[in-house]
Amino acid sequence: MNVLVRVRGLGGPLRRSYSTRFSSREVRRTFIEFFEGGHGHRVVPSAPVRPRGDPSLLFVNAGMNQFKPILLGTADPRSELAGYRRVVNSQKCVRAGGKHNDLDDVGRDVYHHTFFEMLGNWSFGDYFKEEACAMAWSLLTEHYGMSPDRLYVSYFSGDAGSGLPADEETRDIWLDLGLVVPRERVLPFGLQENFWEMGDTGPCGPCSEIHYDHLGGRDASRLVNTASPEVVELWNLVFMQYNREADGSLRPLPHHSVDTGLGLERLLAVLQDAPSNYDTDLFRPLLDHIHQVSRCGPYGGRVAAGVEGRVDMAYRVVADHIRTLAVCIADGVYPGMSGPELVLRRILRRAVRFSTEVLQAPQGALGSLVPTVVHILGDAYPELQRHQEQISAVIDDNEQQFLSSLQQGVRIINKTAPLPSNHSIQPLFPAPVAWSLHRNLGFPLDLLDLILEERGLQVDRVLLDQLLDTQQKKVRSNSTSTAWRRSSTRESNTRTRAQSTIFPECTAEVRALFIGQQQVSEVAGGQRCLVILDRTSFYAEQGGQSHDLGYLSRLDLPDVLYPVEEVAVAGGYVLHLVSPAYALKVGDRLHLHLDQAQRLACMVKHTATHVLNWALRCVLGPSTQQRGSHVAPHRLRFDFSVKGSLSTAQLQEVERLVEEVIAADHEVFCQEVPLKSARTIPGLRTVDEVYPDPVRVVSVGVPVTELLGGQTDGHHSVELCCGTHLLRTGAIEDLVVVSERQIVKGISRVVALTGEQAKQAREAGQVLAQDVASLTARTTTSSRRHDAQRLSKEVGLLTDAVDSTPVPQGQRRELQAQLRSLQRSTNTAVRKVESQEAAVRAQGVLQQKGEQVVLVDSVEADSLSVLMKTVNQVSSKRPHSLVMLLSHQQRSGKVLCACQVPKDCVVVAAHDWAVAVCSHLGGSAGGSQLVAKGMGTSSDITEALRWAEEYAHCRTPLKDSTTPPPEDSNTPEHTSA
């Protein structure tokens, strides 16, 4: 059928008719059926956009991600994955954050997306270049009906610096297929365009791309790979035939694979004769829906400055981002504060701002688009249909929170921003206010930069970076403070339940101000000061618990922030370290705003610390005493007395006891009582400190009044504590000990995580356990040296991951033990295979050199270890010969050197020989009287061999020495050690 769409024009939006012979559903289905029914490919469903067990990725960003274990050779041979040979699918991909990040480009042009679909077919050790090229051409020209006159293909032109030849095989395949591919349309390109690599190491190889000319009727060769919107890359066929080693060298793979990627959005723009991806049926219903809920004119497809261009940009941003939000939430990724969740949060807030500010859509408009997304994509990805209501609810809730923060943030910016000056230097926005906006209100720093840029301002970036760095250091810090202090000011109550938390509002009056050591009655804007209030809801650093963060605001000036950077106790008073943007004076009335997320996180960790202390005493006995602790939002740390490190069984029992308390959802009781009365409580835990009187008793599961009455048996957690706590233990959710070690003799330290962090630690442990099991299975099938060496490296990398990743400590120890065993077996396998290869090389040297007493030769060896073993083998067969072997590394120009002399040789030491030869080659060497090895550099291995042999002859009166010493200044006579 013929439809009218918008296209870009200098005079504004134009319209033209085009054919929609293919819908997105038909295109996707045709691709799958072509490879499944016509070419025996197995259909594999799209993986979730959040990678499982791949910390190198924030999101799945390419179709090959889920097949990386096959391509890397790390697939568990017992798994279904290992049996894949021909595969086809349509993979959901997100490119936002990390190495591939298109977020900031979305909307500015008509072809970038944060979410897109990658159609792909794969061959794992099955077909290769010829079949891949033939199938791709057949699908495009015969099944999709593309005109061959508009298609161009590229191939790898080679790279001399990398020692890679041109991929003439692929070039000839295109020319010999019998298809109408003129020679002038088969174009060579270099490493950047036509050599694909998974990463710094791993499978890689040349690729061949198919490009499409949207205009046609011309020779568009010069526009290929120039980022021209008229000639676009459609399909990339990657031929993986090498492995990039850690040293940068390339090793041929034992099995070749094909990995292809065809972007559905670009393909549709071609098949539907659309001027851009946004004019296809993947986006048109969304753009129409956005128009219905906005107060702007229809989408015009413009990419230009001015109001109209910004409106069309907003259309593209909202249409793209709502697709990404829906797909990610359906796959279990929710807007949050770290990792992919933080990226999704930024995407949502960017969409909200463009929707409300530029398109003037009402609140809730963004969530109303979800059914349209489900209608477009739901057939291909049924999880969108299952979670439609949840997706809308998550978007609506986050939009409401952000709009509230946005409105308050803009008011604060308006009050705080300095007036632009006539000076060349831009006025600086206070960094503490920027940090408080970001931390406490969730105001995006990039949005702040944009708003300030519009006003000719900029944030004090140097100081802001310092604040960010300080926060990171606090997160990593391991404070040991456990001092007991009590403020003379009153702290307002905080109530929490397992499902909700209530932080009552608190207002206070400024009682005193200090700049440094000097007390003042007033401070000007920009002066850091200490503030004492008549009451406070902020918790000061004490009892091992981190201080609160947040900000203050004046009751008469609510849109000015006074960020609170630290809270401490001195002389019985709570001191708030504040950076005022406006003046502050004694007597001012303030509203106190806690960073509630930080406070709640500390409450969870503090109650969990008490339960952990109790569980440790249950497992280790009453002689176990607390020796220090620190409670922070991200983790808890607890030091205690114990003779030796805990066993894995003890750790697991401690965690089991804590889990029982969490599951029981015990009430947590807090009450101040006279110190003398508190000391009568059975099972009371104390530390070696001087306590105030009265003291605060924190009891889990038993009211303090019952404890004072002696009505309990003491088998529960009860401690003296000034910290903040939960009302019920169920809010802890989970606890995992991720580290346990002896810090000094007799004192151990445990580090534990709670809640979602604990869950993530358990998941990470499961992933690592699967990786170890897979590596164990693959180790038993290895027989080649390169495979054994690669497995040995993998064991080392996996060991590092197990050592550094937060996982249950008991599981970490088990995995470490398995990996130590694996390391021994892989090292043994490497040594065995190296010895076998060395024997073969040694036999070749002996056959060529015969009975020579000075035996110098070159062999192929990619490591000093193999070269040294070869020297050992030759010397064992010729015990009276002086043996030196060199190996020229062609790619790097390095020359490896190894030598050995007889035990009774007194005229030439192996060390001196190797040092002389390697010094001659501009390198160095070391060793003993009998054996030595080293390395140098040379472009002429023949000259190096001659020099090495002459050095030995000059010092050894041997019968077979017939060559006179060289007479130049560089002879061994002049370089003798």
Sequence and secondary structure as in RCSB ss.txt:
>XXXX:A:sequence
MNVLVRVRGLGGPLRRSYSTRFSSREVRRTFIEFFEGGHGHRVVPSAPVRPRGDPSLLFVNAGMNQFKPILLGTA
DPRSELAGYRRVVNSQKCVRAGGKHNDLDDVGRDVYHHTFFEMLGNWSFGDYFKEEACAMAWSLLTEHYGMSPDR
LYVSYFSGDAGSGLPADEETRDIWLDLGLVVPRERVLPFGLQENFWEMGDTGPCGPCSEIHYDHLGGRDASRLVN
TASPEVVELWNLVFMQYNREADGSLRPLPHHSVDTGLGLERLLAVLQDAPSNYDTDLFRPLLDHIHQVSRCGPYG
GRVAAGVEGRVDMAYRVVADHIRTLAVCIADGVYPGMSGPELVLRRILRRAVRFSTEVLQAPQGALGSLVPTVVH
ILGDAYPELQRHQEQISAVIDDNEQQFLSSLQQGVRIINKTAPLPSNHSIQPLFPAPVAWSLHRNLGFPLDLLDL
ILEERGLQVDRVLLDQLLDTQQKKVRSNSTSTAWRRSSTRESNTRTRAQSTIFPECTAEVRALFIGQQQVSEVAG
GQRCLVILDRTSFYAEQGGQSHDLGYLSRLDLPDVLYPVEEVAVAGGYVLHLVSPAYALKVGDRLHLHLDQAQRL
ACMVKHTATHVLNWALRCVLGPSTQQRGSHVAPHRLRFDFSVKGSLSTAQLQEVERLVEEVIAADHEVFCQEVPL
KSARTIPGLRTVDEVYPDPVRVVSVGVPVTELLGGQTDGHHSVELCCGTHLLRTGAIEDLVVVSERQIVKGISRV
VALTGEQAKQAREAGQVLAQDVASLTARTTTSSRRHDAQRLSKEVGLLTDAVDSTPVPQGQRRELQAQLRSLQRS
TNTAVRKVESQEAAVRAQGVLQQKGEQVVLVDSVEADSLSVLMKTVNQVSSKRPHSLVMLLSHQQRSGKVLCACQ
VPKDCVVVAAHDWAVAVCSHLGGSAGGSQLVAKGMGTSSDITEALRWAEEYAHCRTPLKDSTTPPPEDSNTPEHT
SA
>XXXX:A:secstr
 EEEEEE  TTS EEEEEE  S HHHHHHHHHHHHHHHH  EE     SS SS TT SS  STTGGGHHHHHT S
 TTSSGGG SEEEEEEEEE  SSSS  GGGTTTSSS  SEEEEEEEEEESS  HHHHHHHHHHIIIIIS   GGG
EEEEEE  BGGGTB   HHHHHHHHHSSSS  GGGEEEE HHHHEEESSSSEEEEEEEEEEEESS SS  GGGTT
TT SSEEEEEEEEEEEEEE TTS EEEEEEEEEEEEEEHHHHHHHHTT SSGGGSTTTHHHHHHHHHHSSS    
    SSHHHHHHHHHHHHHHHHHHHHHHHHTT    SSHHHHHHHHHHHHHHHIIIIIS   TTHHHHTHHHHHH
HHTTT THHHHTHHHHHHHHHHHHHHHHHHHHHHHHHHHHH     SSSS  EE HHHHHHHHHHH   HHHHHH
HHHHTT EE HHHHHHHHHHHHHHHH           SSEE   EE SS EE   EEEEEEEEEETTEEESEE T
T  EEEEESEE    SBTTB    EEEEETTEEEEEEEEEEEEEETTEEEEEE  SS EETT EEEEEE HHHHH
HHHHHHHHHHHHHHHHHHHH TT  EEEEEE SS EEEEEE SS   HHHHHHHHHHHHHHHHHT BEEEEEE H
HHHTTSTT B  SS   SSEEEEEESS HHHHHTT S S S EEE  S   SBGGGG  EEEEEEEEEETTEEEE
EEEEHHHHHHHHHHHHHHHHHHHHHHHHHTT  SHHHHHHHHHHHHHHHHHHHHS   HHHHHHHHHHHHHHHHH
HHHHHHHHHHHHHHHHHHHHHHHHTT SEEEEE   SSHHHHHHHHHHHHHHSTTSEEEEEEE TTT EEEEEEE
  TT  S  HHHHHHHHHHHTT EEEE SSEEEEEEE S HHHHHHHHHHHHHHH   TT  S    STTSHHHH
  
